[in-house]
């Protein structure tokens, strides 16, 4: 991740993620990309990951809901679709859970862009 907001960077993952936490990947070209796969853990709560173009409030390119995995060391993979706005863009990945509890939502191990 090029920049983090309200997220801790652990050894090999992003964690301590709360409602409205976000990270950005800069200069990403989504040409030919149709999906994103996420590998995550979420002990007790599910939430959503939104992908926005250009800023945390920019156009929504994709969104996926995830469920609790039951333990921080139990990971799952989920895949959601994403639309291509054309060209290179900064992609903002925003975590959303507007109802309590809205903190310590998940740890993100990795994500992968897929055709």
DAZI-V902609 format. One record per backbone hydrogen bond with DSSP energy under -0.5 kcal/mol. NH is the residue of the N-H (numbers start at 0). CO is the residue of the C=O. E is the energy in kcal/mol with one decimal. If there is no record, write none. Layout:
nh co e
NH CO E
NH CO E
This chain:
nh co e
1 23 -2.6
2 23 -1.0
4 21 -2.8
7 14 -2.9
9 7 -0.8
9 12 -2.9
13 107 -2.5
14 7 -3.0
16 105 -1.1
17 5 -0.7
18 101 -3.0
19 94 -3.0
20 17 -2.2
21 4 -2.0
22 92 -1.6
23 2 -2.1
24 90 -2.3
25 23 -0.5
27 88 -3.3
29 27 -0.6
29 86 -0.7
32 29 -2.5
33 113 -2.5
34 113 -2.2
35 79 -2.7
36 111 -2.7
37 77 -2.9
38 109 -2.7
39 37 -0.5
39 75 -2.4
40 106 -2.1
46 65 -1.2
47 95 -2.0
48 63 -2.7
49 93 -3.1
50 61 -3.1
51 49 -0.5
51 91 -3.0
52 58 -2.3
53 51 -0.5
53 89 -2.9
57 54 -1.4
60 50 -3.3
60 58 -0.5
61 50 -1.2
63 48 -2.1
65 46 -2.8
68 41 -3.3
69 41 -1.4
69 42 -0.6
73 70 -1.4
74 72 -0.6
75 39 -2.4
77 37 -2.1
79 35 -2.4
81 33 -2.1
82 60 -2.0
84 82 -0.6
88 27 -2.2
90 24 -3.0
90 88 -0.5
91 51 -2.9
91 89 -0.5
92 22 -3.0
92 90 -0.6
93 49 -2.9
93 91 -0.7
94 20 -2.7
95 47 -2.7
104 16 -4.0
106 40 -2.5
107 13 -2.8
108 38 -2.8
108 106 -0.6
109 38 -1.2
111 36 -2.5
113 34 -3.2
